[in-house]
Amino acid sequence: MPKSPSPPSISETAFDCPHCSAFSSHLWFNVAAMPLFSGNRTPVLPKAALLEPNSLAAKLVSASSRIGINAESNSRTVSTVDALYLSRCFNCQGVGVWRHRTLVDPPLRVGIEPNSDLPIDVQSDFNEARAIVAVSPRGAAALLRLALQKLCVNTLKAEGDTIDKNIASLVSKGLPVIISQALDIVRVIGNEAVHPGTIDLEDDAETATELFRLINIIADHMITNPKNIATLYASLPEAKRKAIDVRNEKAVRDTKNPEDR
């Protein structure tokens, strides 16, 4: 059974890291501010090479240079910044920035992870949608619609110049009704996000979040399950597989020519 999600929380010391996604312990830090020298407009970070290589300061500077954490200590006045905190992952050393109880960097990805069998470009859209669904359900739904079209055209080899025609193409090739319905749910809600109509997604993160689950259901049926079954089938003795092929060919002939039975 998959592990239950443990989203990042300022009330916990162990949770799913927003950087590496591993469930890991985190160290917490207060943030201090130092006045700049007269005329300076931006802080200058000390080079990690000038610090003790394994010191906390060096690790913070190395891991957090893109967010401007100043780990230098000198004679200038240092003041604690209220309601601003840092968390550092024990697993990857990634640093999270918190304001009050809210993680502000990196963006928090909400919901389930993408099926690992999805193509990388589809996973990228999936994860981008996870990062924004809490603040922009419409944007997330639109991204998932884009991910679905990439999946249909590039992976499932659907035909047609619109996602509606893509799905029709897959249906004509024997796509089960329940999977075509899942495709159409993502298509319709994604279209409504781009061209607002009768479905209002403005504040409906719950509906948008369900689309992630549908994308994974589609991937399970169309990619993961066939791959796993093919692997297991190939592991059967060759003689058994040949016997199965003969049986199936006979069954097809008998269906086409019932009078021969």
N, C-alpha and C positions, 0 to 999 in steps of 0.2 A: 504494500500500500504506500502511495506517495506520502512524503512528509508534509504535514500541514504547514502553510506559509507562516513565517514569523516576521511580519513587516517591521521596518525600522521604527523604533520608539525611543523617545528621550527618557522613558520610565524604565528601560531595560538595559542590561549590560551585555546581552547576547541576542542577536537577531540576524535576519538575512541581510548581508552586506549590500548596499545600493551600488557598489562598484563591481564586486566579483560574484554576487548572488549566493555565496556560501554562507551557511549558518555559522556564525563566528562570534567570539567574544569581542567587545569593543571597549577601548579606554576612552574616558571622557575628559575634556579640558575646558576650563574657562578661557576666554579670550581677553587679552590685554591690549591697550592702545598707547602708543607713544607719540608725542608731538613731533612734527617734522622740523628740520632746520629751516630757518628763514629762507624763503625763496624756493624751497623744494615744493614741487607740485605732486609728485607721486612717490610712494615709498620705494626704497632701494633694498632689495632682498640680499642678505648675505649669501655668498656662494657656499654651497654645502661642503666644498672641498676645504674651506677654511675652518670648518667646524670639526669636532671629533667625529670620525666616520660613523661610529655606532651610537652617537648621542641622539637623544630624543629630538633636539633642535635640528640636527642634520636630516633626520628622517622626515620631520614635518616640512622643512624647506624643500627637500627633494620631492615629496609626495604632493605638495600643495602649492607649488610656485604659480600655477595657473590661477589660483584664487587669491593670491597676494597675502599669504600668512607671513607676518614678520616675526621670526623666531629669535631675532638678535636681542641681546641684553646689554645695556650700557647705562650711563649715568642719567639719562633723560627720565623724566617722570613717567611712570607707568600706571595706567588706570584700567581697572577691570571694566569691560564692556558688558553692561547689563543685558541679559536675555539673549546673548550670542554665545554659542557653544560649538565645540568640535568633538567629533567622534572618530577614532582611528581603529580600523579593522585589524585584528590580530593576524588574519589569514593573508591579506594582500597589502596591508599597510595603507590602504586608501583612506583619505580623510573626508568626512562629511561635515558640512556646515549647517548649523541649526539656528533658527531665529525663533525664540520662544519654544514651542513644541513642534515646529514645522521644519522639515528637512528642505533646505533651499538649494543645496548643491551636493551631489549631483541630483538631477530631477528623479523623483521617486517613480519607479515603474510599478504600475498597479496590475493586479490580476495574475493569471496563470502564465507560465513560460510557454513559448512557442514549441510546437512539435519539432524535435531535433531533425526530423527527416524533411522538413520544409527547406526549399532552396534558400541560400544565404540572403539573396535580395528580398525574398518574401519575409524571412525572419527579421531583417532590418526594418522593414515597414511595420511589422508586427510590434517590435520593441519600441519604435518611435511612437506608435499609437498608445502603447502602455504608459509611456512617459508623459503623455498629455491628456489622457482620458479624464483624469480628475478635474482638470481645469477647462478642457475643451472636448466634451463628448462628440460634438459635431466633427471636429478635426480628426479625432480618433476613428470615427466611423468612416470618414472619407478615405483615410489611410488604409483601413482594412479592406475597403472596396477595391482600392488600387492593388493591394496585396493579392486579393482574390483573382483579379483579372490576370495578373502576372502568373499566378498558379495555373489558371485555366489554359492560358496560351502557351507558356513556355514549358510547363511540366506535363500537363495533361493533354497537350497538343490539340486543344479545341480549335475549331474553325470559326470564322466570322470576324467582322470588324467592330462588333460591340459586345459587351459582356453578356447581354441578353442572348445574342446569337451564339456566343461561346457556350452558354449553358444548354441551349437548344441542340447544339452539335453533340454535346456529351450525352444528352438524353437519347438522341437518335442512335447512339452507339451502345445503349443499354444501361445508362446510368440509373441506379435505383431511385425511386420516387423520393424517398426520405432524404437522400443526399442532394437531389435537385432542389428540394424545398429548403435545405440548409443554405445552398448556394444562393437561392433567390432571396432569402431573408437578408443575407449580407449585402446582396446587390441592391435591393429596394431601400433598405435603411441607409446604405452608403450613398445612394443617389439622392435621397431626401436630405442628407447632410450637405450635399453640394448644391442641390436645387430644392430649397425648402418647399414643402407641400403640406400634406396632411399629418405627417409625423414630426413632432417638435422635439428635437434632441438638445435644445439649448442647455438645459440643466439635467438631462436624463443620462447620468453616467451609468446607471444600472443597466439600461437597455444596451448602451454601447459596449459595456463590459461583457455582456453575453455573446457579442459577436466574436470575441477572442475564442470562446469555447467552441463556437460553430466552425471557425477556421480549423481548429485542431481536430474536430470530429471529421471534417472533410479530409484532412490530411491522413488521419488514421485509416479511413476507409479506402482512399485512393492511392496512398503511398505506403504507409507503414504495414498494414495488414497483408497486402499482396507481397511485399518484400519478405516479411517474416515467414509467410506460408511457402513462398518459393524456396527459401533457404531450407526449411524443414523437408519439403518435398524432394529437393535435390539430394538430401541425405539418405533417402530410401535406397535400398539395393536396386541396381539397374534392372535386374530381372523383374522385380516387382513393378517398377515404373513402366516397363514395356508391356506387362500384362494389363496394367490399368489403361494404357493407351489403346490396346486391342479391344478391351471391353467398351471403352468410350466410343471408339469408331463404329463398333457394331451397334451400340445404342443409337447413334446418329443415323445409321443406315436403316435400322428398323423403324425409326420415327418417320423417315422420309418415305418408306415403302412398307406400310403396315400389313399389306397383303402377303409379304414374304415371311411374316412371323409364323 
